[in-house]
């Protein structure tokens, strides 16, 4: 069983985004990278965006059920970062179920992750969003505290 | 501060490093299985290799030779510098190595481990 508090350590109120504006997949990736670039530990936003775009060549990071988790490692980042963003209208992200994506978690890590936290965090978030009750709560979250509450329940959002 | 041409060369090499790392993880059975178990599809390895090869064609052949030589020994051929410490081998860099006063034709490398230094500040 994973420890939900682990995700909370990487959250930041600046990276709770209520409604994205972009209308395309590439546009969403750019908006996410630009938002994260507010953090001083993002060394090179352009490099980060290129990594995220190329990662999609490997296979879409959309999981279906309206969720995508763009992720990857890059020299552009000095430490692990997580950003949550919602797209109220939904956007085509080449999801396996063909449905538009409304919920985005961006997770990026430096090439060397000394505490080996990146993949477990990715897995933990993927686990949380599998629960339909968690997805519904994330769609309704109006404050950063709401987001933390959903994630603290660690996928057991019933 | 390195000049714009050096910045451009370093950005190209850094992106190549990101792509190599992505391919390395996608090709590693353990990491691949973990991501697939999470629900991600990783069917585009050949497509990503083609993207990587296309990217390589945009890089100065001399820089590629240096990168290829180092990546054979170190999977992370490029490493950041923090507080004058090479984050590849964790050795302090001598004051003679500085992004502002080196020969602009040469990539900055760590004298101890030989990795390319990502030092853009």
Interface residues (C-beta under 8 A of the other chain):
Chain A: X43 X44 X46 X47 X50 X51 X54 X55 X57 X58 X59 X60 X61 X63 X64 X69 X72 X73 X74 X75 X76 X78 X96 X110 X111 X112 X119 X122 X123 X126 X127 X130
Chain B: X11 X14 X15 X17 X18 X19 X21 X22 X25 X26 X31 X34 X35 X37 X38 X39 X40 X41 X42 X43 X44 X45 X47 X48 X51 X76 X78 X79 X80 X82 X87 X118 X120
